[in-house]
Amino acid sequence: MLGYVVATGRGAADELMREVAMALRASGLRVAGAVQVNVDIDPSKKCQMDLHILSGENVVRISQDLGALSRGCRLDPNGLEQAVGLVAAGLDAGADLLVVNKFGKQELDGRGFRPLMGEALTRGVPVLTAVNGGNVDGFEAWAEGMATRLPQDAAAVIDWCRAKAAEASAV
């Protein structure tokens, strides 16, 4: 019921998660969650990170501009929590699948989407996420052997999601 992808290449995980979520929505699955879209506005600046909420039309900016010389994390925790709230409302409205753009540092620390992922699994809703290579050990420790690593292949991920959603609806 918990699948994850470790994608290689800049932005590859974001693109894969977005492609999978859009294909599943187009096929009629009720998909709650969020996918990330990075917006490049100036080659001399870092991109802006937006989460597109899958159960509606909301877009939440989750990055903040910390200045040209900044080296710190530019994630806006307030934006992330706003997105989590919107996704929670989508999950409460009924979902066949929860898609979380990334199991990142916030989730490793028990924040961000992590509580919502646990809630979805408790309800029997399958969860799909992406994990960067540096966070795999922490993710797998949290998943306690219940996660399935999926290939970096949209068709295979879509098939897994459809199969898990069908299993969940049969219960």
Buried (B, 14 or more C-beta within 10 A) or exposed (E): BBBBBBBEEEEBBBBBBBBBBBBBBEEEBBBBBBBBBBEEEEEEEBBBBBBBBBBEEBBBBBBBEEEEEEEEEBBBEEBBBBBBEBBBBBBEEEBBBBBBBBBBBBBBEEBBBBEBBBBBBEEEBBBBBBBBEEBBEBBBEBBEEEBEEBEBEBEEBBEBBBEBBEEBEEE
